[in-house]
Amino acid sequence: MEANLNRVRDEIAQAAKVSGRNVTDVELVAVTKTHPAEIVREAIGARQVAFGESEVQEDRTKIPLLPSHLRWHFIGHLQKNKIRHALPLFEMIHSVDSLDLAQAIDRIAQEDGSHPRILLEVNVAGEGSKFGFKATTLRAELESLLLLSRLSIEGLMCIPPLAEEAEASRKYFVELRELRDAIEKEFQVKLPQLSIGMTNDYSVAVEEGATLVRVGTAIFGKRRRRNTGL
């Protein structure tokens, strides 16, 4: 695993160099969803501190078993009935995919006194199978989103259509970056974070401005099946 992590880090550094960026501006989020706590401990031994998860019920058991200095990112679809459990566990939620969900998070944050850091998930390709704000309507919803005083909206996230070639993702990453830039200019806000890029396209994502890349399979191999009791 350490060799895998180092290879991914090297490729991130190379992509940053090619695009004239500082590699320290890119954070590797190692995606450990479905992997047990002992796998996370191995990654910690290889100097990894940021991890991505997507199942709140599973994470409520796993995260408390691990060192408190780790930085946990929620990257899956967040159900409203799991918000209250998720907020204490994660330093950032990458996948706020609707105004309705953002409002629900804000209400609970007002109750518990927290200030959740969030990213807005954009369905850049308009895929019916995926969650997310429509790229064409997000700007119209920004006024309502910016009224949610408990939320720290720090940027955008997307998951482009799965493709064999990493280059196929580039146009979607560019679209998201340009949307972010337009929002910053129009609303006079700062959205420094772009959560783009996974195992198959993270180098391209870094070239196009990623500040967070979510990599699992390239580090840990294929996901483990959950124990269903069968």
ChimeraX commands (.cxc) that place a marker at each C-alpha (Angstrom):
marker #1 position 0.00,0.00,0.00 radius 0.5
marker #1 position 2.79,2.45,0.80 radius 0.5
marker #1 position 4.18,1.95,-2.71 radius 0.5
marker #1 position 0.74,2.68,-4.16 radius 0.5
marker #1 position 0.38,5.83,-2.08 radius 0.5
marker #1 position 3.81,7.05,-3.09 radius 0.5
marker #1 position 3.06,6.40,-6.75 radius 0.5
marker #1 position -0.17,8.40,-6.56 radius 0.5
marker #1 position 1.62,11.22,-4.73 radius 0.5
marker #1 position 4.35,11.25,-7.38 radius 0.5
marker #1 position 1.79,11.44,-10.18 radius 0.5
marker #1 position 0.00,14.29,-8.43 radius 0.5
marker #1 position 3.31,16.12,-8.09 radius 0.5
marker #1 position 4.12,15.56,-11.76 radius 0.5
marker #1 position 0.70,16.81,-12.88 radius 0.5
marker #1 position 1.10,19.89,-10.69 radius 0.5
marker #1 position 4.52,20.58,-12.17 radius 0.5
marker #1 position 3.27,20.21,-15.74 radius 0.5
marker #1 position 0.48,22.71,-15.09 radius 0.5
marker #1 position 2.65,25.19,-13.19 radius 0.5
marker #1 position 0.97,24.57,-9.86 radius 0.5
marker #1 position 2.35,24.06,-6.37 radius 0.5
marker #1 position 1.78,20.46,-5.27 radius 0.5
marker #1 position 1.05,21.68,-1.74 radius 0.5
marker #1 position -2.18,23.17,-3.11 radius 0.5
marker #1 position -3.51,19.67,-3.82 radius 0.5
marker #1 position -4.70,17.35,-1.06 radius 0.5
marker #1 position -4.96,13.61,-1.58 radius 0.5
marker #1 position -8.09,12.19,0.03 radius 0.5
marker #1 position -7.60,8.42,0.31 radius 0.5
marker #1 position -10.98,6.78,-0.16 radius 0.5
marker #1 position -11.37,4.00,2.39 radius 0.5
marker #1 position -15.11,3.33,2.09 radius 0.5
marker #1 position -15.87,-0.38,2.68 radius 0.5
marker #1 position -12.30,-0.96,3.90 radius 0.5
marker #1 position -11.83,-1.84,7.59 radius 0.5
marker #1 position -10.02,0.22,10.21 radius 0.5
marker #1 position -6.84,-1.86,9.94 radius 0.5
marker #1 position -6.45,-0.79,6.30 radius 0.5
marker #1 position -6.71,2.83,7.38 radius 0.5
marker #1 position -4.01,2.21,9.98 radius 0.5
marker #1 position -1.69,0.91,7.26 radius 0.5
marker #1 position -2.23,4.11,5.31 radius 0.5
marker #1 position -1.55,6.17,8.44 radius 0.5
marker #1 position 1.77,4.36,8.67 radius 0.5
marker #1 position 2.48,5.66,5.16 radius 0.5
marker #1 position 1.85,9.25,6.34 radius 0.5
marker #1 position -1.70,9.60,5.05 radius 0.5
marker #1 position -4.04,11.73,7.17 radius 0.5
marker #1 position -7.00,12.66,4.92 radius 0.5
marker #1 position -9.58,9.97,4.20 radius 0.5
marker #1 position -12.87,9.78,2.33 radius 0.5
marker #1 position -15.94,7.84,3.41 radius 0.5
marker #1 position -19.52,7.54,2.19 radius 0.5
marker #1 position -21.58,5.42,4.60 radius 0.5
marker #1 position -22.50,7.25,7.79 radius 0.5
marker #1 position -23.78,4.15,9.58 radius 0.5
marker #1 position -20.51,2.30,8.94 radius 0.5
marker #1 position -18.41,5.36,9.72 radius 0.5
marker #1 position -19.99,5.86,13.14 radius 0.5
marker #1 position -18.34,2.58,14.11 radius 0.5
marker #1 position -15.07,2.84,12.19 radius 0.5
marker #1 position -13.96,6.44,12.75 radius 0.5
marker #1 position -13.94,6.32,16.58 radius 0.5
marker #1 position -11.54,3.35,16.40 radius 0.5
marker #1 position -8.89,5.49,14.70 radius 0.5
marker #1 position -6.58,8.34,15.80 radius 0.5
marker #1 position -8.30,11.67,16.40 radius 0.5
marker #1 position -5.87,13.71,14.26 radius 0.5
marker #1 position -7.17,12.23,11.00 radius 0.5
marker #1 position -9.19,14.42,8.64 radius 0.5
marker #1 position -12.38,12.77,7.41 radius 0.5
marker #1 position -14.20,13.84,4.26 radius 0.5
marker #1 position -17.73,12.70,3.41 radius 0.5
marker #1 position -17.96,12.01,-0.32 radius 0.5
marker #1 position -21.17,10.00,-0.77 radius 0.5
marker #1 position -24.83,10.90,-1.06 radius 0.5
marker #1 position -25.93,12.23,2.33 radius 0.5
marker #1 position -29.42,11.27,3.41 radius 0.5
marker #1 position -31.25,13.82,5.54 radius 0.5
marker #1 position -31.82,11.34,8.35 radius 0.5
marker #1 position -28.04,10.86,8.65 radius 0.5
marker #1 position -27.06,14.55,8.84 radius 0.5
marker #1 position -27.07,14.72,12.63 radius 0.5
marker #1 position -24.72,11.73,12.84 radius 0.5
marker #1 position -22.46,12.92,10.02 radius 0.5
marker #1 position -21.68,16.44,11.21 radius 0.5
marker #1 position -19.53,15.46,14.22 radius 0.5
marker #1 position -17.57,12.91,12.18 radius 0.5
marker #1 position -16.49,14.83,9.09 radius 0.5
marker #1 position -14.46,17.99,8.62 radius 0.5
marker #1 position -15.93,18.52,5.16 radius 0.5
marker #1 position -18.95,17.27,3.20 radius 0.5
marker #1 position -18.11,17.19,-0.50 radius 0.5
marker #1 position -21.53,16.14,-1.75 radius 0.5
marker #1 position -24.20,18.70,-0.88 radius 0.5
marker #1 position -26.30,18.11,-3.96 radius 0.5
marker #1 position -29.44,20.24,-3.51 radius 0.5
marker #1 position -30.73,23.40,-1.86 radius 0.5
marker #1 position -33.09,21.25,0.18 radius 0.5
marker #1 position -30.19,19.22,1.62 radius 0.5
marker #1 position -28.16,22.36,2.31 radius 0.5
marker #1 position -31.10,23.88,4.20 radius 0.5
marker #1 position -31.50,20.70,6.26 radius 0.5
marker #1 position -27.79,20.73,7.18 radius 0.5
marker #1 position -28.05,24.40,8.12 radius 0.5
marker #1 position -31.04,23.76,10.41 radius 0.5
marker #1 position -29.24,20.99,12.29 radius 0.5
marker #1 position -26.05,23.05,12.48 radius 0.5
marker #1 position -28.03,25.83,14.14 radius 0.5
marker #1 position -29.25,23.33,16.71 radius 0.5
marker #1 position -25.84,21.85,17.52 radius 0.5
marker #1 position -23.80,25.03,17.13 radius 0.5
marker #1 position -21.56,23.70,14.35 radius 0.5
marker #1 position -20.33,25.42,11.19 radius 0.5
marker #1 position -20.09,22.64,8.58 radius 0.5
marker #1 position -17.62,23.05,5.75 radius 0.5
marker #1 position -19.30,21.95,2.54 radius 0.5
marker #1 position -18.84,21.68,-1.20 radius 0.5
marker #1 position -21.68,21.86,-3.71 radius 0.5
marker #1 position -21.91,18.81,-5.94 radius 0.5
marker #1 position -22.64,19.69,-9.55 radius 0.5
marker #1 position -24.00,17.15,-12.03 radius 0.5
marker #1 position -21.82,18.48,-14.83 radius 0.5
marker #1 position -23.01,16.03,-17.49 radius 0.5
marker #1 position -26.69,16.14,-16.52 radius 0.5
marker #1 position -26.76,12.38,-15.89 radius 0.5
marker #1 position -30.09,11.10,-14.62 radius 0.5
marker #1 position -28.35,8.48,-12.51 radius 0.5
marker #1 position -26.40,11.03,-10.46 radius 0.5
marker #1 position -27.24,13.57,-7.80 radius 0.5
marker #1 position -26.15,17.18,-7.94 radius 0.5
marker #1 position -27.07,20.73,-8.82 radius 0.5
marker #1 position -27.56,21.39,-12.51 radius 0.5
marker #1 position -24.74,23.47,-13.88 radius 0.5
marker #1 position -27.32,25.62,-15.67 radius 0.5
marker #1 position -29.32,26.47,-12.53 radius 0.5
marker #1 position -26.75,26.56,-9.71 radius 0.5
marker #1 position -26.11,30.27,-10.05 radius 0.5
marker #1 position -29.84,30.95,-9.67 radius 0.5
marker #1 position -29.84,29.00,-6.40 radius 0.5
marker #1 position -26.71,30.64,-5.00 radius 0.5
marker #1 position -28.58,33.54,-3.43 radius 0.5
marker #1 position -30.59,31.13,-1.29 radius 0.5
marker #1 position -27.53,29.03,-0.49 radius 0.5
marker #1 position -25.53,32.04,0.64 radius 0.5
marker #1 position -28.27,32.93,3.14 radius 0.5
marker #1 position -27.55,29.73,5.09 radius 0.5
marker #1 position -25.47,31.34,7.80 radius 0.5
marker #1 position -24.18,28.19,9.50 radius 0.5
marker #1 position -22.65,26.75,6.33 radius 0.5
marker #1 position -19.15,27.46,5.07 radius 0.5
marker #1 position -19.47,26.91,1.32 radius 0.5
marker #1 position -15.89,26.38,0.18 radius 0.5
marker #1 position -16.14,25.17,-3.40 radius 0.5
marker #1 position -17.56,22.72,-5.90 radius 0.5
marker #1 position -17.36,18.99,-6.52 radius 0.5
marker #1 position -18.22,16.81,-9.51 radius 0.5
marker #1 position -18.11,13.23,-10.71 radius 0.5
marker #1 position -17.84,13.13,-14.52 radius 0.5
marker #1 position -19.20,10.24,-16.57 radius 0.5
marker #1 position -17.11,7.10,-16.25 radius 0.5
marker #1 position -14.81,6.70,-19.25 radius 0.5
marker #1 position -11.89,4.51,-20.25 radius 0.5
marker #1 position -9.69,7.49,-21.09 radius 0.5
marker #1 position -8.80,10.08,-18.46 radius 0.5
marker #1 position -8.85,12.80,-21.11 radius 0.5
marker #1 position -12.61,12.34,-21.45 radius 0.5
marker #1 position -13.01,13.93,-18.01 radius 0.5
marker #1 position -11.07,17.08,-18.85 radius 0.5
marker #1 position -13.93,19.03,-20.41 radius 0.5
marker #1 position -16.09,18.44,-17.33 radius 0.5
marker #1 position -13.32,19.58,-14.99 radius 0.5
marker #1 position -12.84,22.71,-17.10 radius 0.5
marker #1 position -16.59,23.36,-17.05 radius 0.5
marker #1 position -16.69,23.08,-13.26 radius 0.5
marker #1 position -13.70,25.36,-12.81 radius 0.5
marker #1 position -15.19,27.96,-15.13 radius 0.5
marker #1 position -18.52,27.75,-13.31 radius 0.5
marker #1 position -16.69,28.30,-10.02 radius 0.5
marker #1 position -14.86,31.31,-11.45 radius 0.5
marker #1 position -18.10,32.81,-12.76 radius 0.5
marker #1 position -19.81,32.38,-9.39 radius 0.5
marker #1 position -16.89,34.01,-7.57 radius 0.5
marker #1 position -17.05,37.00,-9.89 radius 0.5
marker #1 position -20.82,37.39,-9.89 radius 0.5
marker #1 position -21.41,36.89,-6.16 radius 0.5
marker #1 position -18.11,38.30,-4.83 radius 0.5
marker #1 position -17.39,35.12,-2.87 radius 0.5
marker #1 position -14.35,32.88,-2.54 radius 0.5
marker #1 position -14.73,29.21,-3.47 radius 0.5
marker #1 position -11.14,27.95,-3.24 radius 0.5
marker #1 position -11.87,24.22,-3.30 radius 0.5
marker #1 position -12.40,22.02,-6.35 radius 0.5
marker #1 position -12.99,18.37,-5.48 radius 0.5
marker #1 position -12.42,16.67,-8.81 radius 0.5
marker #1 position -10.59,13.56,-9.93 radius 0.5
marker #1 position -10.65,9.93,-8.88 radius 0.5
marker #1 position -8.50,6.89,-9.62 radius 0.5
marker #1 position -9.01,6.98,-13.38 radius 0.5
marker #1 position -8.49,10.71,-13.94 radius 0.5
marker #1 position -6.84,12.42,-10.96 radius 0.5
marker #1 position -3.78,13.58,-12.92 radius 0.5
marker #1 position -6.00,15.39,-15.43 radius 0.5
marker #1 position -7.95,16.85,-12.51 radius 0.5
marker #1 position -4.78,18.28,-10.98 radius 0.5
marker #1 position -3.86,19.83,-14.32 radius 0.5
marker #1 position -7.28,21.50,-14.39 radius 0.5
marker #1 position -7.19,22.95,-10.89 radius 0.5
marker #1 position -8.17,20.24,-8.41 radius 0.5
marker #1 position -7.44,21.09,-4.79 radius 0.5
marker #1 position -8.86,17.77,-3.55 radius 0.5
marker #1 position -8.56,14.44,-5.37 radius 0.5
marker #1 position -10.48,11.39,-4.16 radius 0.5
marker #1 position -8.47,8.24,-4.85 radius 0.5
marker #1 position -9.34,4.76,-3.63 radius 0.5
marker #1 position -8.75,1.87,-6.02 radius 0.5
marker #1 position -5.28,3.03,-7.09 radius 0.5
marker #1 position -4.23,2.88,-3.42 radius 0.5
marker #1 position -6.25,0.10,-1.82 radius 0.5
marker #1 position -7.37,-2.06,-4.73 radius 0.5
marker #1 position -10.98,-2.92,-5.44 radius 0.5
marker #1 position -13.54,-2.21,-2.74 radius 0.5
marker #1 position -14.34,-4.95,-0.30 radius 0.5
marker #1 position -17.87,-6.26,-0.22 radius 0.5
marker #1 position -19.77,-5.42,2.90 radius 0.5
marker #1 position -20.65,-8.29,5.20 radius 0.5
marker #1 position -24.39,-8.73,4.72 radius 0.5
marker #1 position -24.61,-11.75,6.98 radius 0.5
marker #1 position -25.34,-14.08,4.08 radius 0.5
marker link #1:1,2 radius 0.2
marker link #1:2,3 radius 0.2
marker link #1:3,4 radius 0.2
marker link #1:4,5 radius 0.2
marker link #1:5,6 radius 0.2
marker link #1:6,7 radius 0.2
marker link #1:7,8 radius 0.2
marker link #1:8,9 radius 0.2
marker link #1:9,10 radius 0.2
marker link #1:10,11 radius 0.2
marker link #1:11,12 radius 0.2
marker link #1:12,13 radius 0.2
marker link #1:13,14 radius 0.2
marker link #1:14,15 radius 0.2
marker link #1:15,16 radius 0.2
marker link #1:16,17 radius 0.2
marker link #1:17,18 radius 0.2
marker link #1:18,19 radius 0.2
marker link #1:19,20 radius 0.2
marker link #1:20,21 radius 0.2
marker link #1:21,22 radius 0.2
marker link #1:22,23 radius 0.2
marker link #1:23,24 radius 0.2
marker link #1:24,25 radius 0.2
marker link #1:25,26 radius 0.2
marker link #1:26,27 radius 0.2
marker link #1:27,28 radius 0.2
marker link #1:28,29 radius 0.2
marker link #1:29,30 radius 0.2
marker link #1:30,31 radius 0.2
marker link #1:31,32 radius 0.2
marker link #1:32,33 radius 0.2
marker link #1:33,34 radius 0.2
marker link #1:34,35 radius 0.2
marker link #1:35,36 radius 0.2
marker link #1:36,37 radius 0.2
marker link #1:37,38 radius 0.2
marker link #1:38,39 radius 0.2
marker link #1:39,40 radius 0.2
marker link #1:40,41 radius 0.2
marker link #1:41,42 radius 0.2
marker link #1:42,43 radius 0.2
marker link #1:43,44 radius 0.2
marker link #1:44,45 radius 0.2
marker link #1:45,46 radius 0.2
marker link #1:46,47 radius 0.2
marker link #1:47,48 radius 0.2
marker link #1:48,49 radius 0.2
marker link #1:49,50 radius 0.2
marker link #1:50,51 radius 0.2
marker link #1:51,52 radius 0.2
marker link #1:52,53 radius 0.2
marker link #1:53,54 radius 0.2
marker link #1:54,55 radius 0.2
marker link #1:55,56 radius 0.2
marker link #1:56,57 radius 0.2
marker link #1:57,58 radius 0.2
marker link #1:58,59 radius 0.2
marker link #1:59,60 radius 0.2
marker link #1:60,61 radius 0.2
marker link #1:61,62 radius 0.2
marker link #1:62,63 radius 0.2
marker link #1:63,64 radius 0.2
marker link #1:64,65 radius 0.2
marker link #1:65,66 radius 0.2
marker link #1:66,67 radius 0.2
marker link #1:67,68 radius 0.2
marker link #1:68,69 radius 0.2
marker link #1:69,70 radius 0.2
marker link #1:70,71 radius 0.2
marker link #1:71,72 radius 0.2
marker link #1:72,73 radius 0.2
marker link #1:73,74 radius 0.2
marker link #1:74,75 radius 0.2
marker link #1:75,76 radius 0.2
marker link #1:76,77 radius 0.2
marker link #1:77,78 radius 0.2
marker link #1:78,79 radius 0.2
marker link #1:79,80 radius 0.2
marker link #1:80,81 radius 0.2
marker link #1:81,82 radius 0.2
marker link #1:82,83 radius 0.2
marker link #1:83,84 radius 0.2
marker link #1:84,85 radius 0.2
marker link #1:85,86 radius 0.2
marker link #1:86,87 radius 0.2
marker link #1:87,88 radius 0.2
marker link #1:88,89 radius 0.2
marker link #1:89,90 radius 0.2
marker link #1:90,91 radius 0.2
marker link #1:91,92 radius 0.2
marker link #1:92,93 radius 0.2
marker link #1:93,94 radius 0.2
marker link #1:94,95 radius 0.2
marker link #1:95,96 radius 0.2
marker link #1:96,97 radius 0.2
marker link #1:97,98 radius 0.2
marker link #1:98,99 radius 0.2
marker link #1:99,100 radius 0.2
marker link #1:100,101 radius 0.2
marker link #1:101,102 radius 0.2
marker link #1:102,103 radius 0.2
marker link #1:103,104 radius 0.2
marker link #1:104,105 radius 0.2
marker link #1:105,106 radius 0.2
marker link #1:106,107 radius 0.2
marker link #1:107,108 radius 0.2
marker link #1:108,109 radius 0.2
marker link #1:109,110 radius 0.2
marker link #1:110,111 radius 0.2
marker link #1:111,112 radius 0.2
marker link #1:112,113 radius 0.2
marker link #1:113,114 radius 0.2
marker link #1:114,115 radius 0.2
marker link #1:115,116 radius 0.2
marker link #1:116,117 radius 0.2
marker link #1:117,118 radius 0.2
marker link #1:118,119 radius 0.2
marker link #1:119,120 radius 0.2
marker link #1:120,121 radius 0.2
marker link #1:121,122 radius 0.2
marker link #1:122,123 radius 0.2
marker link #1:123,124 radius 0.2
marker link #1:124,125 radius 0.2
marker link #1:125,126 radius 0.2
marker link #1:126,127 radius 0.2
marker link #1:127,128 radius 0.2
marker link #1:128,129 radius 0.2
marker link #1:129,130 radius 0.2
marker link #1:130,131 radius 0.2
marker link #1:131,132 radius 0.2
marker link #1:132,133 radius 0.2
marker link #1:133,134 radius 0.2
marker link #1:134,135 radius 0.2
marker link #1:135,136 radius 0.2
marker link #1:136,137 radius 0.2
marker link #1:137,138 radius 0.2
marker link #1:138,139 radius 0.2
marker link #1:139,140 radius 0.2
marker link #1:140,141 radius 0.2
marker link #1:141,142 radius 0.2
marker link #1:142,143 radius 0.2
marker link #1:143,144 radius 0.2
marker link #1:144,145 radius 0.2
marker link #1:145,146 radius 0.2
marker link #1:146,147 radius 0.2
marker link #1:147,148 radius 0.2
marker link #1:148,149 radius 0.2
marker link #1:149,150 radius 0.2
marker link #1:150,151 radius 0.2
marker link #1:151,152 radius 0.2
marker link #1:152,153 radius 0.2
marker link #1:153,154 radius 0.2
marker link #1:154,155 radius 0.2
marker link #1:155,156 radius 0.2
marker link #1:156,157 radius 0.2
marker link #1:157,158 radius 0.2
marker link #1:158,159 radius 0.2
marker link #1:159,160 radius 0.2
marker link #1:160,161 radius 0.2
marker link #1:161,162 radius 0.2
marker link #1:162,163 radius 0.2
marker link #1:163,164 radius 0.2
marker link #1:164,165 radius 0.2
marker link #1:165,166 radius 0.2
marker link #1:166,167 radius 0.2
marker link #1:167,168 radius 0.2
marker link #1:168,169 radius 0.2
marker link #1:169,170 radius 0.2
marker link #1:170,171 radius 0.2
marker link #1:171,172 radius 0.2
marker link #1:172,173 radius 0.2
marker link #1:173,174 radius 0.2
marker link #1:174,175 radius 0.2
marker link #1:175,176 radius 0.2
marker link #1:176,177 radius 0.2
marker link #1:177,178 radius 0.2
marker link #1:178,179 radius 0.2
marker link #1:179,180 radius 0.2
marker link #1:180,181 radius 0.2
marker link #1:181,182 radius 0.2
marker link #1:182,183 radius 0.2
marker link #1:183,184 radius 0.2
marker link #1:184,185 radius 0.2
marker link #1:185,186 radius 0.2
marker link #1:186,187 radius 0.2
marker link #1:187,188 radius 0.2
marker link #1:188,189 radius 0.2
marker link #1:189,190 radius 0.2
marker link #1:190,191 radius 0.2
marker link #1:191,192 radius 0.2
marker link #1:192,193 radius 0.2
marker link #1:193,194 radius 0.2
marker link #1:194,195 radius 0.2
marker link #1:195,196 radius 0.2
marker link #1:196,197 radius 0.2
marker link #1:197,198 radius 0.2
marker link #1:198,199 radius 0.2
marker link #1:199,200 radius 0.2
marker link #1:200,201 radius 0.2
marker link #1:201,202 radius 0.2
marker link #1:202,203 radius 0.2
marker link #1:203,204 radius 0.2
marker link #1:204,205 radius 0.2
marker link #1:205,206 radius 0.2
marker link #1:206,207 radius 0.2
marker link #1:207,208 radius 0.2
marker link #1:208,209 radius 0.2
marker link #1:209,210 radius 0.2
marker link #1:210,211 radius 0.2
marker link #1:211,212 radius 0.2
marker link #1:212,213 radius 0.2
marker link #1:213,214 radius 0.2
marker link #1:214,215 radius 0.2
marker link #1:215,216 radius 0.2
marker link #1:216,217 radius 0.2
marker link #1:217,218 radius 0.2
marker link #1:218,219 radius 0.2
marker link #1:219,220 radius 0.2
marker link #1:220,221 radius 0.2
marker link #1:221,222 radius 0.2
marker link #1:222,223 radius 0.2
marker link #1:223,224 radius 0.2
marker link #1:224,225 radius 0.2
marker link #1:225,226 radius 0.2
marker link #1:226,227 radius 0.2
marker link #1:227,228 radius 0.2
marker link #1:228,229 radius 0.2
marker link #1:229,230 radius 0.2
view
